[in-house]
Amino acid sequence: MKFGVMNLFPLPEGESERLIYEETLEEASLADQLGFDSFWLAEHHFSTYGVLGNPLMFGAAIAQRTKKIKIGTAVMVVPFYDPIRLAEDAALLDNLSEGRLILGTGSGYQPKEFQGFNINPDSSKERYNEIIDILRLAWSEENWSYEGRYYQYKEMSVHPKPIQDPMPILHAAVSPESFSRLGSAGERLITSPNFTPLERMKRNFSAYTDSLISADLQPDEFERPFMQQVWSGPDEKGKQAAAQAALRYYQMVGKVIPGEQKGLNYSDQEKMAYYAKVKRGIDLLTLEDTLIYGGNFGNAQFVIDSLKVLEEEMGVDHYIGWFRIPTIDRQQALDAMQYFSEEVMPEFTEHEAAEPRAESA
């Protein structure tokens, strides 16, 4: 199993953006030294929920401070970008990092962000699909043209080309339908389920595997990255503090999802009903719920056992831990990263060397 570190870049009241950026660069360097495989950067705009608007630019700074760790985006909100600039910038980072970029992508969901970029959220999925097509053309072809609803190009040649061929693109998977759709298309995914029952996630990953097989693809060639809030340490006090921080984060999410902000929402009523259901669930959350279902919080053995369930029952092989949960004490988060690297990761890396993981059914 591979291991990663996730970052949202929230801005606590009274702190500066510059401090957040500098601290995160330090954390990337620490993750590299501790032997983590990947470091992931979220993108958000127009609020203190997350103050990193350009993960690729920040990734270039990480590339200069680290040696081995992969640099992932979780996720780039693709509809907000000019396709050609995105192709150039991502390829540049791949070159600067010597082939360490993992481009995680999504179509976005926050109304305030769509409003700020003057983009109709109902166009997000179609824009997303067109841009992904254009990225692949730009990275693989010397002379190409494209005719879509939103983007049209004639006789294009885009440089630089990325080092990786093909460049790894991961697509955010949320709904059960998205797992099947991505598998059928032979696409790679990344998911971050919160409060989704284990049985449902097992069905989602099984649907992904089945769809890959139906498309005559080999499931063991497709990683299953899984992001989750995590804290690991020896004391109960730290565990409770981490869960409390996670609960505050979920309550913050309830204020930025569609239907909760003034501005543009989706005209798709089924989609809006889904977000309304999410909001009702968040309003009913308790600390006990968060401890049980809202992340992976506990001592080394508890976290190891939880990861083995993900590995054995869903085939998860790239676990991305969100250690610096918004509002958690930073030193506590750094201590948890170190504890995790020393007490949890060896259980899987040593196992992996001796016994390659069998593909989950």
Secondary structure, DSSP 8 states (H G I E B T S, - for coil): -EEEEEE-----TT--HHHHHHHHHHHHHHHHHHT-SEEEE----SSTT---S-HHHHHHHHHHH-SS-EEEES-EEGGGS-HHHHHHHHHHHHHHTTS-EEEEEE----HHHHHHTT--GGGHHHHHHHHHHHHHHHHH-SSEEEE-SS-EEEEE------SSSS--EEEE--SHHHHHHHHHTT-EEEB--SS--HHHHHHHHHHHHHHHHHTT--GGGS--EEEEEEEE-S-HHHHHHHHHHHHHHHHHHTTTSTTSSSS---S-HHHHHHHHHHHHHHHT--HHHHHHHSSEEE-HHHHHHHHHHHHHHH---EEEEE-S-TTS-HHHHHHHHHHHHHHTHHHHHHHHHHS------
